[in-house]
Amino acid sequence: MEIKVNYRGQEKILSFDKDKVKANDVLKALGLSKDFAFVVKNGEIVDENETITQNDEVRVINAISGGKNN
């Protein structure tokens, strides 16, 4: 199965050898962790166990942390 993913302003096509792909599989294919990035499916942030299909609009966004530590 191939899934189009928008990541950092670029469209990437990810290929998987299985019929059921989860959001966590997308992150792993990009070398990312759920602690540092999240998946947006059809405009909504989804859990890492959410199933992704070829027809979904998928974006991966890096989580940004910041703030002041005292």
N, C-alpha and C positions, 0 to 999 in steps of 0.2 A: 504494500500500500504506500502511496506517495501522498504527502501532506505539504501544502504550501504554508510557510510560516514567515511572518514579517518580524525581523529581529534587527534592531539598530538601524532602521530605515532601509533595510535590504530584504528582498524576498528570497527566501531559501526554500529549496524543495528537499524534504527529508524522506528517505525511503526506509520502510520497515518490513521485516519478513513475517509479520503477523497481521491477522485481520482486525484485531482489537487493539487500538492504540490509546493509551491514557496520557493525560497532560504530563505526568512524570516522565513518560517515555520521550516526549518532545524535549523536555529539559535535559535529560541525559544525552540525547542525540546532539545537543548543542554544547555539551560539556558543562552544564550548569546545575546548580543545586536549588531545591525548593526554598532554601534559606536565603538565597541571594537573587532569585528571579521568580516571576510568576507568569502564569499563562492567562491570556484573555481570549475567550472563545465567544465569537459573535457579540462582542462588545461587553461581555461580563467576565470578571475575574472568576476563575474556577479552581476547585480543589484539585490536588495532584492526582486523584483517582477518577476524575471526570474523563469519560470517553470522548475521543476526538475522531471525527470522520473527515473524509476527503472534501465534503461540502462545507465544512465549517470555515469561518474566517478566523484565523489564529494569529495572535501576536504574542511575542514574549518580551517582557519588560524587566529590566534589571531593577531590583529593589535598591533604593538609595537610602542610606542611613546617615544621619548627621546630628548635629546638635553640640551643645557644649557640655563637656564633662568637668566637674569641679573637683 
